[in-house]
Amino acid sequence: MERTGVVVIGAGQAGLSAAAGLRRGGLEPGPGFVVLDGEDGPGGAWRHRWPTLRMRTVNGIHDVAGVRSGFDDPGADPDLPARDAVPAYFGRIERELDLRVVRPAHVTRVSDAGGSPVVDTGGPPAVDTGGPPAVDTAGPLVVDTDRGTWVADHLVNATGTWTRPFVPAYPGLATFRGTSLHARSYPGPQAMAGKRVVVVGGGITAVQLLLEIAPYAAATTWVTRREPEWHSTPFGPEQGRAAVALVEERVRAGLPPRSVVGVTGLGLTPGVQAGIASGVLARRPMFTRVVPDGVEWSDGTREPADVLLWATGWRPALGHLAPLRLRGPGGGIVMGGPRDTGVVADPRVHLVGYGPSASTIGADRAGRAAARAVLERLPVAAGA
């Protein structure tokens, strides 16, 4: 069992930003803070992006932790695979700031050092009923991993969503004779050659996949729950702040967050406009059920399919925090005011890359905010 001041879980954008803030605030890796990451190397979820995703089509990579990425520099190669370029950048951040990330380290549970740990049975999340606190939030936290146990005064959770892909339940899905997969497992457009592909989802991932698959597939069909909302104006800081505010409102109310991208709409880039004109991005409403050879709508109309590709998003990976009973009656975790990363139910815990900070620019901002908040609560700079 090792003692440290702060444990940061996750070394993606938000986790690196938080760790950098702690490092620059005077904490030393080891006694001051430790970063635990479940991946085999730098890059977080970017290590697993589909092989044909290029830097020219990613949804924006903002500089992290004050270290320039160079992705937008003149002469930068826009055709670099994102799964190579972004992990290389994150690795450079780790080296330049000497963050000493511990990996691979899979966190299994976080519990209160002074109370009886609650076993996560995999059932519904524990709910705060308004009674006495389930844990003593004044003492340290115990972080159990497959690499050992750490005891810390504060926790910055930056586990993101990649490990929790979401596929909605639909009648008949188990009967489908073709291939059903989430975008997380998408192998590239060549695997779709000559096949009839139904892409489900109304976000940027669905749009990117449709445009990439269409030249290879025998046919593509796009289905969404709502009409897509296109915007032709540049998405600047003002629009970004407005989108984040909508997500923050839900989080402060203790409701499960919507994604930031889900409230920003979809940009009408030249490629998207060409996809609309060609009919690739002609949207159809959600089907009612899945049949063995395709999908069916309520009026009996059917669309044959060999592949169902679910670009239906992800859910926050927070199962390891279940012993702390952070969820409220609304099903979400109540956070503080605007840009506050602290959990109201437990001031030792900060969530970054969650809710309003689950975006490339929001994650870096949240990481910095969490580091400042933690440093203010520490009596001295541990390990300095």
C-alpha positions as CSV (number, residue, x, y, z in Angstrom):
1,M,0.0,0.0,0.0
2,E,1.4,3.4,-1.1
3,R,0.6,6.8,0.3
4,T,0.2,9.8,-2.0
5,G,-1.5,13.2,-1.9
6,V,-3.6,12.8,-5.1
7,V,-4.5,10.0,-7.4
8,V,-5.4,10.8,-11.0
9,I,-7.1,8.0,-12.8
10,G,-6.7,8.1,-16.5
11,A,-4.0,9.7,-18.8
12,G,-6.1,11.0,-21.6
13,Q,-6.5,14.8,-22.2
14,A,-8.3,15.6,-18.9
15,G,-6.0,13.4,-16.8
16,L,-2.8,14.8,-18.3
17,S,-4.1,18.3,-17.9
18,A,-4.8,17.7,-14.2
19,A,-1.5,16.0,-13.6
20,A,0.3,18.8,-15.3
21,G,-1.4,21.3,-13.0
22,L,-0.4,19.4,-9.9
23,R,3.2,19.1,-11.1
24,R,3.4,22.8,-11.8
25,G,1.7,23.5,-8.5
26,G,4.6,22.0,-6.6
27,L,3.7,18.3,-6.2
28,E,6.2,15.6,-7.0
29,P,5.2,12.3,-8.7
30,G,5.0,9.6,-6.0
31,P,4.5,11.3,-2.7
32,G,2.6,14.2,-4.2
33,F,0.5,12.6,-6.8
34,V,0.3,9.5,-9.0
35,V,-1.3,9.0,-12.4
36,L,-2.8,5.5,-13.0
37,D,-3.7,4.5,-16.5
38,G,-5.2,1.3,-17.9
39,E,-3.6,1.5,-21.3
40,D,-0.3,-0.1,-22.3
41,G,1.1,3.2,-23.5
42,P,0.2,6.9,-23.9
43,G,-2.8,8.1,-25.9
44,G,-5.9,7.1,-23.9
45,A,-8.8,6.2,-26.1
46,W,-7.0,7.7,-29.2
47,R,-4.9,4.5,-29.3
48,H,-8.1,2.6,-30.4
49,R,-9.5,4.9,-33.0
50,W,-10.3,3.2,-36.3
51,P,-7.3,3.0,-38.6
52,T,-8.5,5.2,-41.4
53,L,-9.4,8.2,-39.1
54,R,-7.0,11.0,-40.2
55,M,-6.1,14.3,-38.4
56,R,-7.9,16.3,-41.1
57,T,-11.2,14.8,-40.0
58,V,-11.0,14.5,-36.2
59,N,-13.3,16.7,-34.2
60,G,-10.6,19.2,-33.1
61,I,-7.6,18.5,-30.9
62,H,-6.8,21.4,-28.7
63,D,-3.4,21.8,-27.0
64,V,-3.2,19.9,-23.7
65,A,-1.5,21.0,-20.5
66,G,0.1,24.0,-22.2
67,V,2.2,21.8,-24.5
68,R,1.8,22.7,-28.2
69,S,0.6,19.9,-30.4
70,G,1.7,21.4,-33.7
71,F,-1.3,19.7,-35.4
72,D,-2.5,23.1,-36.9
73,D,1.0,24.3,-37.8
74,P,1.7,25.1,-41.5
75,G,3.2,22.0,-43.0
76,A,1.6,19.6,-40.5
77,D,0.5,16.4,-42.2
78,P,-3.3,16.3,-42.1
79,D,-3.2,12.7,-43.3
80,L,-1.5,11.3,-40.3
81,P,-3.6,8.5,-38.6
82,A,-5.1,9.9,-35.5
83,R,-4.4,6.7,-33.6
84,D,-0.6,7.4,-34.1
85,A,-0.4,11.2,-34.0
86,V,-2.3,11.8,-30.8
87,P,-0.7,9.1,-28.7
88,A,2.7,10.4,-29.8
89,Y,1.7,13.9,-28.7
90,F,0.4,12.6,-25.3
91,G,3.6,10.7,-24.8
92,R,5.6,13.9,-25.4
93,I,3.5,15.6,-22.7
94,E,4.3,12.8,-20.3
95,R,8.0,13.0,-21.0
96,E,8.3,16.8,-21.0
97,L,6.5,17.2,-17.7
98,D,8.0,14.0,-16.1
99,L,4.6,12.8,-15.0
100,R,5.7,9.2,-14.5
101,V,2.4,7.5,-15.4
102,V,1.9,4.1,-13.8
103,R,0.6,1.7,-16.5
104,P,-1.0,-0.5,-17.2
105,A,-2.9,-0.1,-13.9
106,H,-6.6,-1.0,-13.9
107,V,-8.5,0.6,-11.0
108,T,-11.1,-1.9,-9.6
109,R,-12.6,0.2,-6.8
110,V,-12.3,3.4,-4.8
111,S,-13.6,3.4,-1.3
112,D,-13.4,5.4,1.9
113,A,-10.4,4.5,4.1
114,G,-12.4,4.8,7.3
115,G,-15.7,3.1,6.4
116,S,-16.9,-0.3,5.3
117,P,-16.5,-0.5,1.6
118,V,-19.6,-1.1,-0.5
119,V,-19.3,-4.0,-2.9
120,D,-20.3,-3.1,-6.5
121,T,-22.6,-6.0,-7.5
122,G,-23.1,-4.8,-11.0
123,G,-26.7,-3.8,-10.2
124,P,-28.3,-0.4,-10.2
125,P,-26.1,2.4,-8.9
126,A,-26.3,3.3,-5.2
127,V,-28.5,6.3,-4.8
128,D,-28.3,9.1,-2.2
129,T,-31.6,9.0,-0.5
130,G,-31.1,12.2,1.4
131,G,-30.1,10.4,4.7
132,P,-26.8,10.5,6.5
133,P,-23.7,10.4,4.3
134,A,-22.7,6.9,3.3
135,V,-19.0,7.6,3.8
136,D,-16.8,9.9,5.9
137,T,-15.7,12.5,3.4
138,A,-13.1,13.9,5.8
139,G,-10.6,11.0,5.6
140,P,-8.4,9.5,2.9
141,L,-9.5,7.4,0.0
142,V,-8.3,3.9,-0.9
143,V,-7.7,3.2,-4.6
144,D,-7.4,-0.5,-5.4
145,T,-5.8,-1.6,-8.7
146,D,-4.3,-4.7,-10.2
147,R,-0.9,-3.1,-9.6
148,G,-1.4,-2.4,-5.9
149,T,-3.2,-0.1,-3.6
150,W,-2.8,3.7,-3.1
151,V,-4.2,5.8,-0.2
152,A,-4.8,9.4,-1.2
153,D,-6.4,12.6,0.2
154,H,-7.9,13.5,-3.1
155,L,-9.0,11.8,-6.4
156,V,-9.2,13.2,-9.9
157,N,-11.2,10.8,-12.0
158,A,-10.5,11.1,-15.8
159,T,-11.6,7.7,-17.0
160,G,-13.7,9.0,-19.9
161,T,-16.2,6.8,-21.7
162,W,-14.3,4.7,-24.2
163,T,-14.6,1.5,-22.2
164,R,-18.4,1.8,-22.0
165,P,-19.9,1.8,-25.5
166,F,-23.7,2.1,-25.5
167,V,-25.9,0.1,-27.8
168,P,-29.6,0.6,-27.2
169,A,-31.9,-2.4,-26.8
170,Y,-34.1,-3.1,-29.8
171,P,-36.6,-5.8,-30.3
172,G,-35.3,-8.6,-32.5
173,L,-31.6,-7.6,-32.3
174,A,-30.7,-11.1,-31.1
175,T,-32.2,-12.6,-34.3
176,F,-30.1,-10.5,-36.7
177,R,-28.0,-12.8,-38.9
178,G,-25.5,-10.2,-40.0
179,T,-22.8,-8.4,-38.1
180,S,-23.8,-5.9,-35.3
181,L,-21.0,-3.8,-33.9
182,H,-20.5,-0.5,-32.1
183,A,-18.4,2.2,-33.6
184,R,-15.7,1.4,-31.0
185,S,-15.0,-1.9,-32.9
186,Y,-15.2,-0.4,-36.4
187,P,-12.3,-1.9,-38.3
188,G,-12.2,0.4,-41.3
189,P,-14.2,0.8,-44.6
190,Q,-12.6,-2.1,-46.4
191,A,-14.5,-4.5,-44.0
192,M,-17.7,-3.0,-45.4
193,A,-17.0,-3.6,-49.0
194,G,-19.9,-5.0,-50.9
195,K,-22.2,-5.0,-47.9
196,R,-25.4,-3.3,-47.0
197,V,-24.7,-1.1,-43.9
198,V,-27.2,0.6,-41.6
199,V,-25.5,3.2,-39.5
200,V,-27.4,4.2,-36.4
201,G,-26.7,7.5,-34.6
202,G,-27.0,11.3,-35.1
203,G,-23.5,12.5,-34.1
204,I,-20.3,13.4,-35.8
205,T,-19.1,9.7,-35.5
206,A,-22.0,8.5,-37.6
207,V,-21.5,11.2,-40.2
208,Q,-17.7,10.4,-40.5
209,L,-18.4,6.7,-40.8
210,L,-21.1,7.1,-43.5
211,L,-18.9,9.3,-45.6
212,E,-16.0,6.8,-45.3
213,I,-18.0,3.7,-45.9
214,A,-20.2,4.8,-48.8
215,P,-17.6,4.4,-51.5
216,Y,-17.0,0.7,-50.4
217,A,-20.5,-0.5,-49.4
218,A,-23.1,-1.9,-51.6
219,A,-25.6,0.5,-49.9
220,T,-25.8,2.6,-46.8
221,T,-28.7,3.7,-44.7
222,W,-28.6,6.4,-42.0
223,V,-31.1,6.3,-39.2
224,T,-31.4,8.7,-36.2
225,R,-33.9,9.4,-33.4
226,R,-34.0,13.1,-34.3
227,E,-33.5,15.2,-37.3
228,P,-29.9,16.2,-37.6
229,E,-29.2,19.9,-36.8
230,W,-26.7,21.3,-39.2
231,H,-24.9,24.6,-38.7
232,S,-23.0,26.5,-41.4
233,T,-21.5,29.2,-39.2
234,P,-18.0,28.7,-37.7
235,F,-18.1,27.0,-34.3
236,G,-16.3,29.6,-32.1
237,P,-15.8,30.1,-28.4
238,E,-19.2,31.8,-27.9
239,Q,-21.0,28.8,-29.4
240,G,-18.8,26.4,-27.3
241,R,-19.6,28.2,-24.1
242,A,-23.3,28.1,-24.9
243,A,-23.1,24.3,-25.6
244,V,-21.2,23.6,-22.4
245,A,-23.7,25.7,-20.4
246,L,-26.6,23.4,-21.6
247,V,-24.7,20.3,-20.4
248,E,-23.7,22.0,-17.1
249,E,-27.3,22.7,-16.3
250,R,-28.2,19.0,-16.4
251,V,-25.1,18.0,-14.3
252,R,-25.9,20.6,-11.6
253,A,-29.4,19.2,-11.4
254,G,-28.0,15.7,-10.8
255,L,-29.1,14.3,-14.1
256,P,-27.1,12.0,-16.4
257,P,-25.1,14.3,-18.7
258,R,-25.6,14.7,-22.4
259,S,-22.5,14.9,-24.6
260,V,-21.3,18.3,-25.5
261,V,-21.3,17.3,-29.2
262,G,-24.9,16.3,-28.8
263,V,-25.9,19.9,-28.2
264,T,-23.6,21.6,-30.7
265,G,-25.1,20.2,-33.9
266,L,-23.2,19.1,-36.9
267,G,-21.0,21.3,-39.1
268,L,-21.7,21.7,-42.8
269,T,-18.1,21.1,-44.0
270,P,-17.5,20.7,-47.8
271,G,-17.4,16.9,-47.3
272,V,-20.7,16.9,-45.4
273,Q,-22.3,19.1,-48.0
274,A,-21.2,16.6,-50.7
275,G,-22.6,13.8,-48.6
276,I,-26.0,15.5,-48.4
277,A,-26.0,16.2,-52.1
278,S,-25.2,12.6,-53.0
279,G,-27.8,11.2,-50.7
280,V,-25.4,9.4,-48.4
281,L,-26.5,11.7,-45.6
282,A,-30.2,11.3,-46.3
283,R,-31.5,10.6,-42.8
284,R,-34.4,8.2,-42.0
285,P,-36.2,7.9,-38.7
286,M,-35.4,5.1,-36.3
287,F,-36.7,1.7,-37.2
288,T,-39.1,-0.1,-34.8
289,R,-37.3,-3.5,-34.7
290,V,-34.5,-5.6,-36.1
291,V,-35.4,-8.6,-38.3
292,P,-33.0,-11.4,-39.2
293,D,-32.0,-9.8,-42.5
294,G,-32.3,-6.1,-41.7
295,V,-34.5,-3.6,-40.0
296,E,-38.2,-2.8,-40.1
297,W,-40.2,0.4,-39.5
298,S,-43.7,0.6,-37.9
299,D,-45.4,0.8,-41.3
300,G,-43.9,-2.6,-42.3
301,T,-41.2,-1.1,-44.5
302,R,-38.0,-3.0,-44.4
303,E,-34.4,-2.3,-45.3
304,P,-32.1,-5.3,-45.9
305,A,-28.8,-5.1,-44.0
306,D,-25.6,-7.1,-43.7
307,V,-24.2,-4.8,-41.0
308,L,-25.7,-2.8,-38.2
309,L,-23.1,-0.2,-37.1
310,W,-24.1,1.6,-33.9
311,A,-22.6,5.1,-33.6
312,T,-24.8,5.5,-30.5
313,G,-22.3,7.0,-28.1
314,W,-20.8,6.0,-24.8
315,R,-21.5,6.2,-21.1
316,P,-19.1,7.5,-18.4
317,A,-16.9,4.8,-17.0
318,L,-17.5,5.3,-13.3
319,G,-18.2,1.8,-11.9
320,H,-15.1,1.8,-9.8
321,L,-16.5,4.8,-7.8
322,A,-19.7,2.9,-6.8
323,P,-18.5,2.4,-3.2
324,L,-18.5,6.2,-2.6
325,R,-22.3,6.4,-3.4
326,L,-21.9,9.5,-5.5
327,R,-25.1,9.2,-7.6
328,G,-28.2,11.2,-6.6
329,P,-31.9,10.4,-7.1
330,G,-31.8,11.7,-10.7
331,G,-29.3,9.1,-11.7
332,G,-26.4,11.4,-12.2
333,I,-23.7,12.9,-10.0
334,V,-24.4,16.4,-8.7
335,M,-21.5,18.7,-9.5
336,G,-20.8,22.2,-8.3
337,G,-21.3,25.5,-10.1
338,P,-20.1,26.4,-13.6
339,R,-16.6,25.0,-14.3
340,D,-16.5,23.3,-10.9
341,T,-15.2,19.8,-11.2
342,G,-15.9,18.8,-7.6
343,V,-18.6,16.3,-6.6
344,V,-21.1,17.9,-4.2
345,A,-21.5,14.6,-2.2
346,D,-17.8,14.1,-1.7
347,P,-15.4,17.1,-1.9
348,R,-12.4,14.8,-2.1
349,V,-13.5,13.7,-5.6
350,H,-13.2,15.6,-8.9
351,L,-14.6,14.4,-12.2
352,V,-12.9,15.7,-15.3
353,G,-13.9,14.7,-18.9
354,Y,-17.4,14.2,-17.5
355,G,-20.5,16.0,-18.6
356,P,-19.6,19.6,-19.7
357,S,-15.9,18.8,-19.8
358,A,-16.3,15.7,-22.1
359,S,-14.9,17.5,-25.1
360,T,-11.4,18.2,-26.4
361,I,-11.3,21.8,-25.2
362,G,-13.4,21.2,-22.1
363,A,-11.2,18.3,-20.8
364,D,-8.1,20.5,-20.7
365,R,-9.9,23.3,-18.9
366,A,-11.5,20.9,-16.4
367,G,-8.1,19.3,-15.7
368,R,-6.6,22.6,-14.9
369,A,-9.6,23.6,-12.7
370,A,-9.4,20.3,-10.8
371,A,-5.7,20.7,-10.1
372,R,-6.2,24.3,-8.8
373,A,-9.0,23.1,-6.5
374,V,-7.0,20.2,-5.1
375,L,-3.9,22.4,-4.5
376,E,-6.1,24.9,-2.6
377,R,-7.3,22.1,-0.3
378,L,-3.8,20.6,0.4
379,P,-2.2,22.2,3.5
380,V,1.2,22.0,1.9
381,A,2.5,20.9,-1.5
382,A,3.1,17.3,-0.8
383,G,6.5,16.0,-1.9
384,A,7.7,19.5,-2.7
